[in-house]
């Protein structure tokens, strides 16, 4: 008995880490047959008040059809309705069942069926039988199955919830890409979906946006996506890197200058703000702007007015401002090097871009996209990346983010001797990532998929919490309405809130 309990415990841990519902069910029913010695096993779920068989196993082979895939609906229905397990030592001799059609037709002898119970609700059943002899299953088998059914029910609920959340994310991404111009933003990770969702909500307004993220995360790309999806999309998009221009020239670059305003100013020139009039201006590395320029920028944000360098004439513009930085502006405000009033003017909507190391599931997509671009630009026929090289690309942490990945792929494409990039084409710092061993990255695309699934599991709790928080926020803290909105039972939704420490008081309700 102890050995069988240990087997189910081991399988149970595997089951609880599995978020693919079909694979979870297969694992569960295989384990049941292994520890009970049953001839056949079935896992049945209650869906829309109907019993639906989700998995069928025969001890000799996976069941294909005919009698091998038929079970006694009477027995299962009895267990579901009675909410209690049922052990039939010999159905052929049992007065309760020996005259039932399914028992006779299937020649059933030993039968054991336990309900899947979750918070007093029957969600399904596990059914096993043996048609060769009576007395195959004992009270120990019954106790074992009851214990196993308890955590199988929880695991199925969790996997169903994860799949529901993933379907919601996939549907949201499809909707975002169908209704907005996001074709240049590559990725399907949760972090990217959240960025695109926020951008889709604010793009068509005129509010200022502050993009935060490490260098190379694609801040300009997102700024362009905001502009492309706004009412200003047919008008100018002007980009300027505040850190790339000396301070004494940046003012003239932004606001223009009159002839003779400074040495070398041989003619008057419009600045970036006038060039961007009625369109969008993207101010990258805004944290590098001097205090005096910060004051002038604040005035433009407040009333759209400024004076070119060397002129007293006030110019007026209508420009949407998007700013970006890889520095901690709140800390700079606290230190007094960045104006607090300007910070709040810029930070009407804050968009945080995730670093590439936090969305490694997007690396293969980005690599394919970059190779496609290279083929179009250079004509060199680099068709693919071999498994070991892809493993190294996914394993690397990219301190330079997407920009670094782009440079690595370009380098590898130049060095590649054939149509496939191999490990030898990658920088030395990445080649060790291709080796096997504990903690090594996936060795092939199949393992890569499993690694991506594992990364997804790690993020499940965060996804669940975000899902629950959003439902509560939209329904102003009303649990009943939030549960109904997401299609969950109120008790299940309460459990989700408790699991993640979410209370009604966080939304203004007691």
C-alpha positions as CSV (number, residue, x, y, z in Angstrom):
1,X,0.0,0.0,0.0
2,X,2.8,2.4,0.9
3,X,4.6,1.9,-2.3
4,X,1.4,2.5,-4.3
5,X,0.8,5.7,-2.3
6,X,4.3,6.9,-3.1
7,X,3.7,6.2,-6.8
8,X,0.5,8.2,-6.7
9,X,2.2,11.0,-4.8
10,X,5.0,11.1,-7.4
11,X,2.5,11.2,-10.2
12,X,0.4,13.7,-8.3
13,X,3.3,16.1,-8.2
14,X,3.7,15.7,-12.0
15,X,0.0,16.3,-12.4
16,X,0.0,19.5,-10.4
17,X,2.8,20.9,-12.4
18,X,1.0,20.1,-15.7
19,X,-1.1,22.9,-17.2
20,X,-2.1,21.2,-20.4
21,X,-5.5,19.7,-19.5
22,X,-5.4,16.8,-22.0
23,X,-1.9,15.7,-20.9
24,X,-2.9,16.0,-17.2
25,X,-5.9,13.7,-17.7
26,X,-3.7,11.2,-19.6
27,X,-1.2,11.2,-16.7
28,X,-3.9,10.7,-14.2
29,X,-5.6,7.7,-15.8
30,X,-2.3,6.0,-16.7
31,X,-1.3,6.3,-13.0
32,X,-4.5,4.8,-11.8
33,X,-4.1,1.7,-14.0
34,X,-0.5,1.4,-12.9
35,X,-1.3,1.2,-9.2
36,X,-4.6,-0.6,-9.2
37,X,-4.0,-3.3,-11.8
38,X,-7.3,-2.4,-13.4
39,X,-8.1,-3.7,-16.9
40,X,-9.6,-0.5,-18.1
41,X,-9.8,3.1,-16.8
42,X,-11.9,6.1,-17.7
43,X,-11.8,9.7,-16.6
44,X,-15.2,11.5,-17.0
45,X,-16.0,15.2,-16.5
46,X,-19.3,16.9,-16.0
47,X,-19.8,19.4,-18.7
48,X,-23.1,21.3,-19.1
49,X,-24.8,18.7,-16.8
50,X,-23.6,15.9,-19.1
51,X,-21.1,13.2,-18.5
52,X,-18.3,13.5,-21.0
53,X,-15.5,10.8,-21.2
54,X,-12.2,12.6,-21.5
55,X,-9.7,9.6,-21.4
56,X,-10.0,5.9,-21.9
57,X,-7.3,3.3,-21.2
58,X,-6.9,-0.4,-21.6
59,X,-4.3,-2.2,-19.6
60,X,-2.8,-3.7,-22.8
61,X,-3.2,-0.8,-25.2
62,X,-4.8,2.5,-25.5
63,X,-8.5,1.9,-26.2
64,X,-9.6,2.4,-29.7
65,X,-13.3,1.7,-29.9
66,X,-16.2,-0.8,-29.4
67,X,-16.6,-2.3,-25.9
68,X,-13.1,-1.1,-24.9
69,X,-14.4,2.5,-24.9
70,X,-17.7,1.8,-23.2
71,X,-18.3,2.0,-19.5
72,X,-21.3,1.6,-17.3
73,X,-23.1,5.0,-17.4
74,X,-25.4,3.8,-14.7
75,X,-22.4,3.3,-12.3
76,X,-20.9,6.7,-13.1
77,X,-24.2,8.5,-12.8
78,X,-24.9,6.8,-9.5
79,X,-21.5,8.0,-8.1
80,X,-22.0,11.6,-9.5
81,X,-25.6,11.8,-8.2
82,X,-24.7,10.2,-4.8
83,X,-21.5,12.2,-4.5
84,X,-19.9,9.1,-3.0
85,X,-17.5,6.4,-4.2
86,X,-18.7,3.0,-5.2
87,X,-16.8,-0.4,-4.9
88,X,-18.5,-3.3,-6.7
89,X,-16.6,-6.5,-5.8
90,X,-18.5,-8.6,-8.4
91,X,-21.1,-6.9,-10.6
92,X,-22.3,-10.2,-11.9
93,X,-23.4,-11.2,-8.4
94,X,-24.4,-7.8,-6.9
95,X,-28.2,-7.5,-6.6
96,X,-28.0,-3.8,-7.3
97,X,-26.2,-4.0,-10.6
98,X,-26.3,-7.6,-12.1
99,X,-29.5,-6.9,-14.1
100,X,-28.4,-3.6,-15.5
101,X,-28.0,-3.6,-19.3
102,X,-24.5,-2.1,-19.4
103,X,-23.2,-4.5,-16.7
104,X,-24.5,-7.5,-18.7
105,X,-23.5,-6.2,-22.2
106,X,-20.0,-5.3,-21.0
107,X,-19.6,-8.4,-18.9
108,X,-18.5,-6.4,-16.0
109,X,-17.1,-8.0,-12.8
110,X,-14.9,-5.8,-10.6
111,X,-15.8,-2.1,-10.7
112,X,-14.5,0.9,-8.7
113,X,-15.7,4.5,-9.3
114,X,-14.8,7.6,-7.3
115,X,-16.2,11.2,-7.7
116,X,-14.0,14.2,-8.4
117,X,-15.1,16.6,-5.7
118,X,-14.2,20.2,-5.5
119,X,-15.7,22.3,-2.7
120,X,-18.7,20.0,-2.5
121,X,-19.2,20.2,-6.2
122,X,-18.9,17.0,-8.3
123,X,-16.8,17.8,-11.4
124,X,-16.4,14.3,-12.7
125,X,-15.4,10.8,-11.8
126,X,-12.6,8.2,-12.2
127,X,-13.9,4.8,-13.2
128,X,-11.9,1.5,-13.4
129,X,-13.1,-2.0,-14.0
130,X,-12.0,-5.6,-14.7
131,X,-14.1,-7.9,-16.8
132,X,-12.2,-11.1,-16.1
133,X,-12.8,-11.7,-12.4
134,X,-14.6,-10.5,-9.3
135,X,-12.9,-9.2,-6.2
136,X,-10.0,-7.5,-8.0
137,X,-10.4,-4.2,-6.1
138,X,-10.2,-3.9,-2.3
139,X,-11.0,-1.4,0.4
140,X,-7.4,-0.3,0.1
141,X,-7.9,0.4,-3.5
142,X,-11.0,2.5,-2.7
143,X,-9.1,4.5,-0.1
144,X,-6.2,5.0,-2.5
145,X,-8.5,6.2,-5.3
146,X,-10.4,8.6,-3.0
147,X,-7.1,10.3,-2.0
148,X,-5.9,10.5,-5.6
149,X,-9.2,11.9,-6.8
150,X,-8.9,14.8,-4.3
151,X,-5.8,16.3,-5.9
152,X,-6.8,15.3,-9.4
153,X,-9.9,17.4,-9.1
154,X,-7.8,20.4,-7.9
155,X,-5.3,19.9,-10.7
156,X,-8.0,19.7,-13.4
157,X,-9.6,22.9,-12.0
158,X,-6.2,24.7,-12.1
159,X,-5.3,23.5,-15.6
160,X,-8.7,24.5,-16.9
161,X,-8.3,28.0,-15.4
162,X,-4.8,28.3,-16.9
163,X,-6.1,27.3,-20.3
164,X,-9.0,29.7,-20.0
165,X,-6.6,32.5,-19.2
166,X,-4.3,31.5,-22.1
167,X,-7.3,31.5,-24.5
168,X,-8.3,34.9,-23.3
169,X,-4.7,36.2,-23.9
170,X,-4.6,34.6,-27.3
171,X,-8.0,36.1,-28.2
172,X,-6.9,39.5,-26.9
173,X,-3.7,39.4,-29.0
174,X,-5.7,38.4,-32.1
175,X,-8.1,41.2,-31.5
176,X,-5.3,43.7,-30.9
177,X,-3.5,42.7,-34.1
178,X,-6.7,42.7,-36.1
179,X,-7.8,46.1,-35.0
180,X,-4.5,48.0,-34.6
181,X,-1.3,48.4,-36.5
182,X,1.1,46.3,-34.5
183,X,2.8,44.4,-37.3
184,X,6.3,45.5,-36.4
185,X,5.9,44.4,-32.7
186,X,7.0,40.8,-32.5
187,X,6.0,38.5,-29.7
188,X,3.3,36.5,-28.0
189,X,4.5,36.7,-24.4
190,X,2.3,38.0,-21.6
191,X,4.6,41.0,-21.2
192,X,4.2,42.1,-24.8
193,X,0.4,41.5,-24.8
194,X,0.1,43.7,-21.8
195,X,2.1,46.5,-23.5
196,X,0.0,46.3,-26.7
197,X,-3.2,46.2,-24.7
198,X,-2.3,49.4,-22.9
199,X,-1.1,51.1,-26.1
200,X,-4.4,50.2,-27.9
201,X,-6.3,51.9,-25.1
202,X,-4.3,55.2,-25.1
203,X,-3.1,55.5,-28.7
204,X,-6.1,57.5,-30.0
205,X,-6.0,60.0,-27.2
206,X,-3.6,63.0,-27.0
207,X,-2.2,62.2,-23.5
208,X,1.5,62.2,-22.9
209,X,3.1,58.8,-22.6
210,X,6.3,57.9,-20.7
211,X,8.0,54.7,-21.9
212,X,10.2,53.0,-19.4
213,X,12.6,50.2,-20.0
214,X,16.2,49.1,-20.5
215,X,18.2,50.1,-23.5
216,X,17.3,48.0,-26.6
217,X,13.8,47.0,-25.4
218,X,12.1,48.7,-28.3
219,X,10.9,52.0,-26.9
220,X,11.0,53.8,-30.2
221,X,9.1,50.9,-31.8
222,X,6.3,51.2,-29.3
223,X,6.3,55.0,-29.7
224,X,5.9,54.5,-33.5
225,X,3.1,52.0,-32.8
226,X,1.3,54.6,-30.6
227,X,1.6,57.2,-33.4
228,X,0.5,54.7,-36.1
229,X,-2.7,53.9,-34.1
230,X,-3.6,57.5,-33.3
231,X,-5.6,60.1,-35.1
232,X,-2.3,61.8,-36.0
233,X,-1.0,58.8,-37.9
234,X,-1.0,60.6,-41.3
235,X,1.0,63.5,-39.8
236,X,4.7,63.8,-38.9
237,X,6.4,61.5,-36.4
238,X,9.6,63.1,-35.2
239,X,12.2,61.3,-33.1
240,X,15.1,62.9,-31.2
241,X,17.6,61.4,-28.9
242,X,18.2,63.9,-26.1
243,X,21.5,62.2,-25.0
244,X,23.0,62.2,-28.5
245,X,23.1,65.9,-29.0
246,X,25.3,68.3,-27.0
247,X,23.4,70.4,-24.5
248,X,24.2,73.7,-26.2
249,X,22.8,72.4,-29.5
250,X,19.8,70.5,-28.2
251,X,17.7,73.6,-27.5
252,X,18.1,74.8,-31.1
253,X,17.4,71.3,-32.3
254,X,14.2,71.1,-30.4
255,X,12.9,74.6,-30.7
256,X,14.7,76.0,-33.7
257,X,16.8,79.1,-34.0
258,X,17.1,82.5,-35.7
259,X,20.0,83.5,-37.9
260,X,23.0,84.6,-35.8
261,X,21.6,83.1,-32.6
262,X,24.9,81.4,-32.1
263,X,28.2,80.9,-33.9
264,X,27.5,78.9,-37.0
265,X,23.8,79.8,-37.2
266,X,24.0,81.3,-40.7
267,X,20.3,80.9,-41.4
268,X,17.1,80.4,-39.4
269,X,15.9,76.9,-38.9
270,X,12.8,75.2,-37.6
271,X,13.1,72.9,-34.7
272,X,11.7,69.5,-34.1
273,X,8.6,70.7,-32.4
274,X,7.5,72.8,-35.3
275,X,8.4,70.0,-37.7
276,X,6.1,67.7,-35.6
277,X,3.2,70.2,-35.5
278,X,-0.1,68.3,-35.4
279,X,1.8,65.1,-35.2
280,X,3.9,63.3,-32.6
281,X,7.3,63.9,-31.1
282,X,9.3,61.2,-29.5
283,X,11.9,62.4,-26.9
284,X,14.2,59.5,-26.2
285,X,16.6,59.6,-23.2
286,X,14.6,62.4,-21.6
287,X,16.4,62.0,-18.3
288,X,19.5,63.6,-20.0
289,X,17.8,66.9,-20.6
290,X,19.3,69.9,-18.7
291,X,17.2,71.7,-16.1
292,X,16.9,74.8,-18.3
293,X,15.6,72.8,-21.2
294,X,13.3,70.9,-18.9
295,X,11.6,74.3,-18.0
296,X,11.2,75.1,-21.7
297,X,9.7,71.7,-22.4
298,X,7.3,72.0,-19.5
299,X,5.9,75.2,-21.0
300,X,5.3,73.5,-24.3
301,X,3.5,70.7,-22.5
302,X,1.4,73.2,-20.6
303,X,0.3,75.5,-23.4
304,X,2.0,74.5,-26.6
305,X,4.1,77.6,-26.8
306,X,7.8,78.3,-27.0
307,X,10.3,80.8,-28.4
308,X,13.0,79.7,-30.9
309,X,16.6,80.4,-29.8
310,X,17.6,84.0,-30.5
311,X,14.0,85.1,-31.0
312,X,11.3,86.8,-28.9
313,X,8.5,85.6,-31.2
314,X,6.2,83.1,-29.5
315,X,5.4,80.0,-31.6
316,X,2.5,77.7,-31.0
317,X,2.3,74.0,-31.8
318,X,-0.1,71.1,-31.4
319,X,2.1,68.1,-30.7
320,X,1.6,64.8,-28.9
321,X,4.7,64.1,-26.7
322,X,6.0,60.6,-26.0
323,X,9.1,60.5,-23.8
324,X,11.4,57.5,-22.9
325,X,14.2,56.7,-20.6
326,X,16.1,53.7,-19.2
327,X,16.8,55.6,-15.9
328,X,14.8,55.9,-12.7
329,X,13.1,59.2,-13.1
330,X,11.5,59.0,-9.7
331,X,14.9,58.8,-8.1
332,X,16.1,61.7,-10.2
333,X,13.2,63.7,-9.1
334,X,14.0,62.9,-5.5
335,X,17.6,63.9,-6.1
336,X,16.5,67.2,-7.6
337,X,18.0,66.6,-11.1
338,X,14.7,66.2,-12.8
339,X,11.7,68.5,-12.4
340,X,8.8,67.0,-10.5
341,X,6.2,69.0,-12.4
342,X,7.7,67.9,-15.7
343,X,7.8,64.3,-14.6
344,X,4.0,64.3,-13.9
345,X,3.3,66.1,-17.1
346,X,5.1,63.5,-19.1
347,X,3.9,60.5,-17.0
348,X,0.2,60.7,-17.7
349,X,0.4,57.1,-19.0
350,X,3.4,55.0,-18.1
351,X,4.3,52.0,-20.2
352,X,6.9,49.6,-19.0
353,X,8.7,47.5,-21.6
354,X,9.9,44.1,-20.3
355,X,13.6,43.1,-20.9
356,X,14.2,40.3,-23.4
357,X,15.4,38.0,-20.5
358,X,11.8,38.1,-19.1
359,X,10.2,37.1,-22.4
360,X,12.5,34.4,-23.7
361,X,9.6,32.6,-25.3
362,X,9.6,35.4,-27.9
363,X,13.3,34.8,-28.9
364,X,12.5,32.2,-31.6
365,X,9.9,34.5,-33.1
366,X,12.3,37.4,-33.1
367,X,15.0,35.3,-34.7
368,X,12.7,34.2,-37.5
369,X,11.6,37.8,-38.0
370,X,15.2,39.1,-38.1
371,X,16.2,36.3,-40.6
372,X,13.3,37.3,-42.8
373,X,14.4,40.9,-42.8
374,X,18.0,40.0,-43.6
375,X,16.9,37.8,-46.5
376,X,14.9,40.7,-47.9
377,X,17.7,43.3,-47.4
378,X,20.8,41.2,-48.4
379,X,19.5,38.4,-50.5
380,X,21.5,36.0,-48.5
381,X,19.6,32.7,-48.1
382,X,19.8,32.0,-44.4
383,X,16.8,29.8,-43.9
384,X,17.1,28.5,-40.4
385,X,18.9,28.1,-37.1
386,X,19.9,24.7,-35.9
387,X,18.7,23.3,-32.6
388,X,22.0,23.8,-30.7
389,X,22.3,27.4,-31.9
390,X,18.7,28.1,-31.0
391,X,19.2,26.7,-27.6
392,X,22.1,29.1,-27.1
393,X,20.1,32.0,-28.4
394,X,17.2,31.3,-26.0
395,X,19.6,30.7,-23.0
396,X,21.4,34.0,-23.3
397,X,20.2,36.8,-21.0
398,X,20.8,39.7,-23.5
399,X,21.9,42.7,-21.4
400,X,21.5,44.7,-24.6
401,X,18.0,43.3,-25.2
402,X,16.4,43.0,-28.7
403,X,19.1,45.4,-30.1
404,X,21.8,42.9,-29.0
405,X,19.9,39.9,-30.4
406,X,19.6,41.7,-33.7
407,X,23.3,42.3,-33.9
408,X,24.0,38.7,-32.9
409,X,21.7,37.4,-35.7
410,X,23.3,39.7,-38.3
411,X,26.8,38.6,-37.3
412,X,25.8,34.9,-37.4
413,X,24.2,35.4,-40.8
414,X,27.4,36.9,-42.2
415,X,29.6,34.2,-40.8
416,X,27.3,31.3,-41.8
417,X,28.7,29.1,-44.5
418,X,25.4,27.6,-45.5
419,X,21.7,28.2,-45.2
420,X,21.7,27.3,-41.5
421,X,23.2,29.2,-38.6
422,X,25.1,26.9,-36.3
423,X,26.7,27.4,-32.8
424,X,30.1,28.2,-34.3
425,X,28.5,31.3,-36.0
426,X,27.6,32.7,-32.6
427,X,29.8,34.9,-30.3
428,X,32.0,33.0,-27.9
429,X,30.1,34.2,-24.9
430,X,27.1,32.3,-26.1
431,X,28.6,29.0,-27.2
432,X,28.8,27.6,-23.7
433,X,25.1,27.9,-23.5
434,X,24.8,25.2,-26.1
435,X,26.2,22.5,-23.9
436,X,24.2,19.9,-22.1
437,X,24.1,19.4,-18.4
438,X,22.0,20.3,-15.3
439,X,20.1,23.5,-16.0
440,X,21.1,23.5,-19.6
441,X,18.7,25.1,-22.1
442,X,16.5,23.0,-24.4
443,X,18.5,20.8,-26.8
444,X,15.9,20.8,-29.6
445,X,12.6,22.4,-30.6
446,X,10.6,19.8,-28.7
447,X,12.5,20.6,-25.5
448,X,12.2,24.3,-26.3
449,X,8.4,24.0,-26.3
450,X,8.6,22.2,-23.0
451,X,10.9,24.9,-21.6
452,X,8.4,27.6,-22.8
453,X,5.6,25.7,-21.0
454,X,7.7,25.6,-17.8
455,X,8.3,29.3,-18.0
456,X,4.6,29.7,-18.5
457,X,3.8,27.7,-15.4
458,X,6.1,29.9,-13.3
459,X,4.1,32.8,-14.5
460,X,0.7,31.2,-13.8
461,X,0.3,32.7,-10.4
462,X,1.1,36.2,-11.7
463,X,-1.3,35.7,-14.6
464,X,-4.1,34.5,-12.2
465,X,-3.6,37.5,-9.9
466,X,-3.6,40.0,-12.8
467,X,-6.8,38.3,-14.2
468,X,-8.5,38.5,-10.8
469,X,-7.4,42.1,-10.2
470,X,-8.6,43.3,-13.6
471,X,-12.0,41.6,-13.0
472,X,-12.4,43.2,-9.6
473,X,-11.2,46.6,-10.9
474,X,-13.7,46.6,-13.8
475,X,-16.5,45.6,-11.4
476,X,-15.5,48.1,-8.7
477,X,-14.8,45.4,-6.1
478,X,-18.1,43.6,-6.4
479,X,-17.2,39.9,-6.1
480,X,-20.4,38.6,-7.5
481,X,-20.3,40.8,-10.6
482,X,-16.6,40.1,-11.2
483,X,-17.1,36.3,-10.9
484,X,-20.1,36.5,-13.4
485,X,-18.0,38.6,-15.8
486,X,-15.3,36.0,-16.0
487,X,-17.6,33.0,-16.1
488,X,-16.6,31.6,-12.7
489,X,-18.6,30.3,-9.8
490,X,-18.6,32.8,-7.0
491,X,-17.0,30.4,-4.5
492,X,-14.3,29.6,-7.0
493,X,-13.6,33.3,-7.6
494,X,-13.5,33.9,-3.8
495,X,-10.8,31.1,-3.5
496,X,-8.8,32.8,-6.3
497,X,-9.0,36.1,-4.5
498,X,-7.9,34.6,-1.2
499,X,-5.1,32.7,-2.9
500,X,-3.6,35.9,-4.1
501,X,-4.4,38.1,-1.1
502,X,-6.9,40.2,-3.0
503,X,-9.6,41.9,-0.9
504,X,-12.6,44.0,-1.7
505,X,-11.2,46.9,0.3
506,X,-8.5,47.3,-2.3
507,X,-11.2,48.5,-4.6
508,X,-13.0,50.9,-2.3
509,X,-15.3,48.3,-0.8
510,X,-15.3,47.0,2.7
